[in-house]
Amino acid sequence: MEDVAAAVGLSPASVSLVLRGAPGPSAQTRERVLDAAARLGYRPDRAASLLARRRSRLIGVVMDVRSTFHAELVEDVHDVAEQHGYDLVLSTRTRTRDEQRAIETLVDSRCEALVLLGPETPAPRLAALDRQLPVVAVGRRFPAAGLDVVRVADDEGVGQAVAHLAELGHRDIAYVDGGPGTIATDRRRGYQRAMRRARLAGHARVVPGDHTEEAGSRAARALLDAGEPPTAVVTFNDRCAVGLLDTFSRAGVDVPGTLSVVGYDDSPLSRLAHIDLTTVSQDTRGLTEHAVAAVVERLDGGRTGHHEVVLAPRLVVRGTTGPPRG
């Protein structure tokens, strides 16, 4: 700014008025200042400006870098946040970088609030963090945790998948589990409850797994090695389903002719033509709109309490499910 002021023979204060669009300077002065700023390549220091106002207007987002579903959520969060005048700072969970480290990076970056995608941190620790700055958990249930929660009814989503397969005539419906954690527990319970509701509890079979493609491959091999493999499989998420489909394809198993598969998340992977996966949609746009709204209500609206938003899941039927043979 001092360089621009020197170029036009004005004080930095006068130049600041022009660059901020404040009233006072004449039209001729504004034109001279803006021409000089463009010629000199002047860019305002946004961070310094916000620091002076004691606001960063930054929302920190923690995501799993390996999840295409999280990547889609981030894209929507960015779009919605910009509509409210906020920007994002991303921090990732990786194989070697845990969630706590990712959160610390965002706090050190002066983020005003945090949006955590599928958080794994224990509820008491997140509640303590929320006393420092607003925290919104997306995708995971936190009963009475002392933070805002936006999620889909996971048990209902898996129930829709089981009901769809039962309506097609399947009875031997297996479930590939998601491992420990609240999300996995809710989806597992949804499967077990739906099997009882369909009077198929005697056919229920939970195969150990997690949230990766490798878990899906392991589960597929275990099912193929079983004496009587099922006619349909519901998986914890789409990544697991993709690993399952890959192993079935290599083994010559026809999907959906011999075996039907349902995933969960409706991730970009599931929509690829050569995968065409029947899956449960979590309404990414709805999740992100409610998450950002919760942040804005806390930061700009003065809300001090916490609330939970539970959205309805939706089964998306594609090409990996069909009636059982015979």
N, C-alpha and C positions, 0 to 999 in steps of 0.2 A: 504493500500500500504506500510506503514511503517513496518507492521508485516511481509509482504512478503520480504521486503528489509532486515530486520534483520535476517530472516531465511536463506537467501542465502549469506549474508555478502556483499551486494551491497548498493549503495545509492538509495534513493527513485527516483531520477531522472533517474538512469539507469533502474530501474524496470519499470518506466513509459514508457520509450522508447520501452521496450519489449512488454508491454501490449497494446501499441498503434500500434504495428507493424512497428515502425519507424526503419530506417536503423541505423547501428552502432554496436550493440551488436553481439557477435559471436553466432554461432549455438548452441554451448555448453551452453553459458550463457542463451540463450533463453529457452533452454530445462529445465535448473535448475529453472528459474523464473516461467515458466508455471507449472512445477510440484509442486512448493511450493504454487502457487496461487490456484491450484486445491485442494491441501491438506488442505489449510487453509480456503477454501470456499470463496475466494475473488470474489466480484462482483463490477464492476465499478459503480461509482455514476453518472448516466447519467444526472441527473438534474444539478449537480454541473458542469459537463463538458460543458453542453449546456449554463449554466449561464455564464461561463467564455468566451464563444464565443458570448454572447449576443443574442443567439437564443434558443428558447424552442422547435421549430419544432412541436408544438402542435396545432391542430385545434380543437376548441370548437364546439360542436354540441348540439343544444337544440332540444328536442323531447318531444312529449306527451307520457307519460309512458303508457297510456291506449290504444295507437294505435298500432295495429299489422302492419299496413302499415308503420308507422314510424320506427318500429323495423326492418323491412326488408330494409328500406332505410339506416339505420345506419350500418347494416351488409355490404352493398355494399360500403358505404362511407369508412368504415374501410379498406376494401380490396384495394380500389383505392388509398387511402391516403398512405398506406404502400408502394405501388409501387413508390410513389414519395418521400419516406423517411420521411413521417410525421406520427404522432400518434394522436389518438383522446382523448379528454376529454369530457365525456357526462354530461349533466345537464338537468334535467327533469322538465316539467310542470306537476303538479298534481292538484287534487281538491283544495289543500290548499297552493300550491306553484305556483306563477304566473311566467310569462315569464321574467319579469324584474329581479326577484330574480335569475332565472336560468342564465340569461346573466351575471349578476354581479359576480356570482361564477366563470364563465369561464374567465372573465377579470382578476379577482383576482388570477387565476391560471396561469397567464402569457401565455394564448393562443395567438398565433400570428394572428389568423383569426377566424371568426365565421361562421358556417353554420347553418342557422335557418330553421327548417322544419315546413312548414305551419305557419309562424310567425303571431302573433296577434298584435304586437306592432305597433303603428301609424307610418306612413312613415317618418314624420319629425324627430322623435326620432331615428329611425334606420339610417337615413342619417347623423345625428349628431354623432352616434356611429361609422359609417363608416369613419368619419374623424379621428378617433383614431386608428382603425385597420380595415382591409378588412372584409366586411360583405356580405354574399351570402344568399339571400332568396330563398328557394326551395318551389315551389308549389303555390306561391301567386303572383298575379300581383301587381306591384308597379310603376305606371306611373311616370316617371321623378323623381324618389325618391332619386337618388344619391347613389345607391348601385347596385351590380350585382344581377340579377334575373335569375333563371332557373325554368321553369314551363312547364306544359302541357296546351294546349288550352282547358280549361275546358268547355267553351260553345260549342265547337265542339264535345267534348266527349259526353255530354248529348244529343246533336243533333243526334249523331250516334245511341244512345240508342232509342230515339224516332223514328227515321227512321226505325230501325230494327223492332220495334213493329208495326208500321204502315204497313210495308211490309208484316207482318204476318196477317194483316187484322184487327188490333185493332184500334178502334176509341176513346173509353173512356179511355184515358191514363192519370193517375194522377201523380203528382210529390210531393214527401215528401221533404220539404225544409230543408236547413242546418242552418237556423237562420241568425243572422247578420254577416257581414264580407264580404270581397272582394271575397273570393273563393265561398261562398254561393251565392252571387249576380251574379257572372259570370255563375254558373251552372243553377240558376233559369232563367236567361235571355236566356241561351242556350235552355232550355226546352220551354219557351214561343215562341222563334223564330222558333224552329223546329215544334211546333204545328201549327203555322201560315203557315209555308212552306208546311206542309202536309195537309193544309186546314182543320185543326181540332181545330182551335182557339176556336170555340164554345163549345168544350168539355174539354178545359183546366181547370185543377183544382189543385191548390197548397195547400197542407196540411202543417200546421205548424210543424216544427221539429227542430232537431239539429244534432249533429254528433254521437249520442250515440245509443246503442241498445234500451234503454228505450224510446227514441223518436220514433223509428220504431214501438215499441209495441203500443204506444199511437196512432200513425197514423193508424195502422192496426185496432184498435178498433173503431176509428172515421170513417174509411171507411166502416167497417162492419155495423155500426149503421146508415149509410147513406141510404136513400130510394133506391137509385140506385147505388150500388157500381161499380167502374170501372172494366174493364176487364184486365187492366195492370197498373203497378205502377213502376215508376223510382224513385230511392232514392238518396239522397245526397251522401251517401257513403255506403260501404259494411257493416259497423257496424249497421247502420240504417236498411239496408236490412235484416240482420240476425234477428234483433228484430222483424221486420215485418213478416218474415217467421215463427218465433217461435209462434207468436200469431195466425197467420193463421192456422198453424198446430194444435194448441190446439183447435181451433174453427172448425176443420174439413174441412177447405177450401183446395181444391186440387190445388196444384201448380205444373205444369202450366195449368192443365186441366180447372180449373175455373178462375184462375187469374195468369197472368205472372208477374214476378218481375225482375228488372234489378238494379244492384248496381253500385258502382263507386269506383275504386282503384285497383281492382284485387289483393286484399290482400290475405295472406295465408289462412284466413278463407274461402274465396270464393272458394278455390280449394279443400276443404275437400269433400270427396265423398258424404256424407250425406247432404251437402249443395249445391254443384255443381251449383254455382250462375253465371248466365250471368252477366257480369260486364264490365266496361271500364278500360283498362289497362293504367297506366301512365308511363310505361317504366322506372322502378326504376333504372336500370343500366345506362340508358342514362342520367337520372336526376343527378345521383351521379357523373358520369364521368365528366359532364359539370361543376358541382358545385366545385369539387376538382380542375379541370383545371383552373377555375376562381381564386381560391385561389393561386395556384402555379404561375399563370401569374402575380398576384399582388405582391406576396412576392418575387419570384425569377426572374420573367421576367421584372419587372419594369413598368408594365402597370399601368397607373394612372387613366384612364377613366373608365367608367362603361358600361356594355352592358347587354342585355336581350337575353336569349335563350329560344325559344318557341318550344317545341316538339309536334309532332302529337300524339293524343290519338289513341287507337285501341280497338274496341269492341271485347270482347271474349265471344262467344256464348256457353253456357252450358245448363244445364237441367231445368232452371227455366222459360224459355220462350217457347211459342208455340202458334199456332193459337187459336183465341177465339172460344168457343163452339157456335154452331148455326150459 
